[in-house]
Amino acid sequence: VRRGAESIDVPVRLAGEPVRVGIRWRQDDAEPGVMILSDVISGSTAHEAGLHVADRIISVGGRSFEDEQEFRALFQNAGRRPELL
């Protein structure tokens, strides 16, 4: 809405996938079976839990993983508050 103008609808297409708990991660071939946090969204569940950029995740719900595909599967099935180590 702008002053002196009619309101208009503007379609917005979001890029990427939703960030479920507020983290993004990356892999490093030098650390197999580890996901390294590359972003922690301020105010997110992850931020409130005390996670920081460069933290390492080695298990989800007590289960280790070998690659990003396995990590994603564990993470998606872990529920609202996944236990990360």
C-alpha positions in Angstrom: 0.0 0.0 0.0 1.3 3.4 -1.0 0.0 6.8 0.0 -2.4 8.1 -2.6 -2.4 4.9 -4.6 -4.5 1.8 -4.7 -3.2 -1.3 -3.1 -2.0 -4.0 -5.5 -1.1 -7.6 -5.1 2.4 -8.5 -6.0 3.2 -12.2 -6.4 6.5 -13.1 -4.7 8.4 -16.3 -5.5 10.8 -17.3 -2.8 14.1 -18.8 -3.8 15.4 -22.0 -2.3 13.8 -24.3 0.2 12.4 -23.3 3.6 14.8 -23.3 6.5 13.1 -25.6 9.0 15.1 -24.9 12.2 17.2 -22.0 11.0 20.5 -23.6 9.8 22.3 -24.1 6.5 25.3 -26.4 6.3 28.1 -27.6 4.1 30.3 -30.6 3.7 34.0 -30.8 3.7 35.7 -33.8 2.1 38.4 -33.6 4.9 35.7 -34.4 7.5 33.5 -37.3 6.3 30.3 -37.9 8.3 30.2 -34.3 9.5 28.0 -31.3 8.5 29.5 -27.9 9.2 27.0 -25.1 9.9 27.5 -22.3 7.4 24.6 -20.1 8.6 22.4 -19.9 11.7 19.4 -17.6 11.3 19.1 -15.0 14.0 16.0 -15.7 16.2 15.5 -19.2 14.8 15.2 -22.4 16.9 18.8 -23.2 16.1 19.9 -19.7 17.3 17.9 -20.0 20.5 19.5 -23.5 21.1 22.9 -21.9 21.0 24.2 -23.2 17.6 26.8 -21.1 15.8 28.4 -20.9 12.4 31.2 -23.4 12.1 29.7 -25.8 14.6 29.9 -29.5 13.5 27.0 -32.0 13.5 28.1 -35.6 13.8 24.7 -37.2 14.6 21.0 -36.6 14.4 18.8 -38.3 17.0 21.7 -40.4 18.1 22.4 -41.8 14.6 25.5 -41.0 12.6 25.4 -40.4 8.8 27.9 -40.8 6.0 26.8 -38.1 3.6 24.5 -35.2 3.1 21.7 -37.3 1.6 21.6 -39.5 4.8 21.9 -36.4 7.0 18.9 -34.9 5.3 16.8 -38.0 5.7 17.7 -38.3 9.4 17.0 -34.6 9.9 13.7 -34.7 8.1 12.5 -37.6 10.2 13.7 -36.3 13.5 10.6 -34.3 14.4 10.3 -30.7 15.5 13.3 -30.5 17.8 15.9 -32.9 16.5 18.7 -33.9 18.9 22.0 -32.9 17.2 25.4 -33.8 18.4 
